[in-house]
């Protein structure tokens, strides 16, 4: 790894966070975790109540990294072809021919807004794109642009009109990021910025696609000590034997935990992974991959509390 190349890209990533801050007030942990997902080349699921700036955040990330952006508004009547695309008949000099019209999934960053308002059939249309980075339609396979991310938002699952995401799909999200309400000072600043008729601040493109791809490659090469890697694997394996957990996390969670820890270290400007990186990434990586047993749910135990208990043991 070229140290100068690493320093340059880490400095640019620091500027990316500053540009995002022009539009986003607070939410520093959310911004960090979303950028970690981008560096680790993974999909993210953002959960919160409406009106907390999730769409603005995702659109801003696309702008500062020079990535193409599309938005899918999920509704109960949305069809799979509305996402992936469909064949249409087009007139040409040679006559009529079938042409594949690409859907909104063909972008670098796809915002799947309120994904849990779509029916399970439509949610399943994203599975191949999320994992294989491709779409199969009418017997043909089409590669998606690189880099490619599904950044999905969802309302809390107890709200009306929502469909729970199947376990096979939630496991394909590198992280589940919970967006909380801002503090009083942050909310006051939001009001001062946007409720007084001020224009949305412009942001500068900081990172090109090529530079982002290079940063992703350097992130994968980030060294991690054997004992830290083994403890991360041990943590995930512990979810399968814990008394409070009915179904534990798969090996995909172990890979996700190590890759996100590397990305967090790279984003922080360091050249190695610490246990603190693993600890910070454990809740967003594991919380959506475990199912608590009925006794834990009855006692009000949350997935994050179950993960914290396992972290204390490990």
Residue pairs with C-beta under 8 A, 6 or more apart in sequence:
1 218
1 221
5 214
5 218
6 218
6 266
6 271
9 211
9 214
9 215
9 218
10 266
10 267
10 269
11 269
12 206
12 207
12 211
13 35
13 39
13 207
13 215
13 266
13 267
14 269
15 206
16 35
16 64
16 65
16 206
16 207
17 31
17 32
17 35
19 60
19 64
19 203
19 204
19 206
20 31
20 57
20 60
20 61
20 64
20 203
21 31
22 201
22 202
22 203
23 56
23 57
23 60
23 200
23 201
23 203
24 31
24 53
24 56
24 57
24 60
25 182
25 186
25 189
25 190
25 193
26 182
26 183
26 186
26 189
27 53
27 57
27 179
27 182
30 46
30 57
30 177
30 179
31 57
32 264
32 267
33 44
33 175
33 177
33 284
34 44
34 46
34 57
34 58
34 61
34 151
34 177
35 61
35 263
35 267
36 175
36 260
36 263
36 264
36 267
36 281
37 43
37 44
37 149
37 151
37 174
37 175
37 177
37 260
37 263
38 61
38 65
38 147
38 149
38 212
39 215
39 216
39 219
39 263
39 266
39 267
40 174
40 216
40 219
40 256
40 259
40 260
40 262
40 263
41 147
41 149
41 216
42 149
42 173
42 174
42 175
42 256
42 259
42 260
43 130
43 149
43 150
43 151
43 152
43 172
43 173
43 174
44 149
44 150
44 151
44 152
44 173
44 174
44 175
44 176
44 177
45 115
45 152
45 153
45 154
45 165
45 170
45 173
45 175
45 176
45 177
45 288
46 54
46 57
46 58
46 151
46 152
46 153
46 154
46 176
46 177
46 178
46 179
47 153
47 154
47 155
47 156
47 176
47 177
47 178
47 179
48 54
48 153
48 155
48 156
48 178
48 179
48 180
49 155
49 156
49 181
50 155
52 179
52 180
52 181
52 182
53 179
54 153
54 179
55 71
55 111
55 113
55 153
58 69
58 109
58 111
58 151
58 153
59 69
59 71
59 111
60 203
61 67
61 109
61 151
62 68
62 69
62 108
62 109
63 69
63 203
63 205
64 203
64 204
64 205
64 206
64 207
65 205
65 206
65 207
65 208
65 209
65 212
66 205
66 207
66 208
66 209
67 107
67 108
67 109
67 147
67 209
67 212
68 107
68 108
68 109
68 145
69 107
69 108
69 109
69 110
69 111
70 104
70 105
70 106
70 107
70 109
70 110
70 111
71 104
71 110
71 111
71 113
72 78
72 82
72 83
72 104
72 105
72 110
72 111
72 112
72 113
73 113
73 114
74 112
74 113
74 114
74 115
74 116
74 117
74 118
74 122
75 114
75 117
75 118
76 117
76 118
76 119
76 161
78 118
78 119
78 122
79 122
80 121
80 122
80 124
80 125
81 103
81 137
82 103
82 122
83 103
83 104
83 105
83 122
83 125
83 126
84 103
84 105
84 125
84 129
84 135
84 137
85 100
85 101
85 102
85 103
85 105
85 106
85 135
85 137
85 142
86 100
86 101
86 103
86 137
86 138
87 98
87 99
87 100
87 101
87 137
87 138
88 98
88 99
88 100
88 101
89 96
89 97
89 98
89 99
90 96
90 97
90 98
90 99
98 138
100 137
100 138
100 140
100 142
102 142
103 135
104 110
105 126
105 129
105 135
105 144
106 135
106 142
106 144
106 145
107 145
108 145
108 146
108 147
108 148
108 149
108 209
109 149
109 151
110 129
110 148
110 149
110 150
110 151
111 151
111 152
111 153
112 126
112 150
112 151
112 152
112 153
113 152
113 153
114 153
114 154
114 155
115 123
115 126
115 152
115 153
115 154
115 165
116 123
116 154
116 155
116 157
116 162
116 163
116 164
116 165
117 155
117 161
117 162
117 163
118 163
119 163
120 163
120 166
123 163
123 165
123 166
123 169
124 166
124 169
126 150
126 169
127 168
127 169
127 172
128 134
128 135
128 136
129 135
129 144
129 148
129 150
130 150
130 169
130 172
130 173
131 172
133 143
133 144
133 146
133 148
134 141
134 142
134 143
134 144
135 141
135 142
135 144
136 142
146 213
147 209
147 212
147 213
147 216
150 173
152 173
154 162
154 165
155 162
156 162
157 164
167 247
167 291
170 176
170 288
170 289
171 250
171 252
171 253
171 288
171 289
173 288
174 256
174 259
174 260
174 285
175 256
175 260
175 281
175 284
175 285
176 284
176 287
176 288
177 284
178 284
178 287
181 187
182 190
194 200
207 215
215 266
218 266
219 259
219 262
219 263
219 266
220 259
220 262
222 262
222 263
222 265
222 266
222 271
222 272
222 273
223 271
223 272
223 273
224 258
224 261
224 262
224 272
224 273
225 272
225 273
228 261
228 273
228 274
228 275
228 278
229 258
231 275
231 278
231 314
232 254
232 257
232 258
232 261
232 278
233 254
234 314
235 257
235 278
235 282
235 286
235 310
235 311
235 314
236 248
236 249
236 251
236 253
236 254
236 257
236 286
237 248
237 254
238 248
238 310
238 313
238 314
239 245
239 248
239 249
239 253
239 286
239 289
239 290
239 306
239 307
239 310
240 248
240 249
241 248
242 248
242 306
242 309
242 310
243 293
244 292
244 293
244 295
244 296
244 301
244 306
244 309
245 290
245 291
245 292
245 293
245 296
245 306
246 291
246 292
246 293
246 294
247 290
247 291
248 289
248 290
249 286
249 289
249 290
250 289
252 289
253 285
253 286
253 289
256 285
257 278
257 281
257 282
257 285
257 286
258 273
258 278
260 281
260 284
260 285
261 273
261 277
261 278
261 281
262 273
262 277
264 277
264 280
264 281
265 271
265 272
265 273
265 274
265 277
268 277
279 311
282 307
282 311
283 303
283 304
283 307
283 308
286 303
286 307
287 303
287 304
287 307
288 303
290 303
290 306
290 307
292 301
292 303
292 306
296 306
